[in-house]
Amino acid sequence: MAIALALFFLVILAFAVTGHVADTRDSADWKPSDEGFRHS
């Protein structure tokens, strides 16, 4: 079990280092909305 957990974190680390994770930085999770609609 410990080996599987370590392997899981190593895979995540490898993806993060090589730039395969997405961070759009669009802040959509905290921007206010008008009944679910966001004005641009």
PEPERA-V119379 format. One record per pair of residues at least 12 apart in sequence whose ideal C-beta (glycine too) atoms are under 10 Angstrom apart, sorted by sequence separation. I is the first residue (numbers start at 1). J is the second residue. D is the distance in Angstrom with one decimal. If there is no record, write none. Layout:
I_J_D / I_J_D
This chain:
none
